[in-house]
Amino acid sequence: MAARSKVRAAKIEPLEDKDFAALEEEDDSSAEELHALIEREKKDFISLDEYLKRRGIN
């Protein structure tokens, strides 16, 4: 016997100005924080080849 599921379609709502305003916001601090994190953790990065070698994957 096949299982049945019910699916409801999402309610379509018109977009408002606040929806478009949210798309335009930029958060430069997160990009700067990401670059700082990469610089701090750079010494811990290994190559894919090294990772495969450590895992014993050929």
C-alpha positions in Angstrom: 0.0 0.0 0.0 1.4 3.4 -1.0 1.8 6.1 1.5 -0.1 9.3 0.8 0.8 12.8 1.9 -1.0 16.1 1.7 0.8 19.1 0.3 -0.4 22.7 0.8 0.6 25.4 -1.6 2.1 28.5 -0.1 0.0 31.5 0.2 1.1 34.1 -2.4 1.5 37.5 -0.8 2.4 40.7 -2.7 5.9 42.1 -2.0 6.2 45.3 -0.1 8.9 48.0 0.0 10.3 46.6 3.2 10.9 43.3 1.4 13.1 45.0 -1.2 14.8 47.2 1.4 16.0 44.0 3.2 17.7 42.9 0.0 19.7 46.1 -0.3 21.2 45.9 3.2 24.9 45.2 3.3 26.8 43.9 6.2 30.5 44.6 5.6 31.4 43.7 9.1 30.6 40.0 8.5 32.9 39.9 5.5 35.7 41.6 7.5 35.1 39.1 10.4 35.3 36.2 8.0 38.6 37.4 6.5 40.0 37.9 10.1 38.9 34.4 11.0 40.6 32.9 7.9 43.8 34.7 8.7 43.7 33.4 12.3 43.0 29.8 11.3 45.1 29.7 8.2 47.9 27.6 9.8 45.3 24.9 10.5 44.2 24.4 6.9 45.4 21.4 5.0 45.2 20.5 1.3 42.7 18.1 -0.1 45.5 15.7 -0.9 46.7 15.8 2.7 43.2 15.2 4.0 42.7 12.2 1.7 46.1 10.9 2.8 45.2 11.2 6.5 41.9 9.5 5.9 43.5 6.7 3.9 41.4 7.5 0.8 43.0 6.8 -2.6 
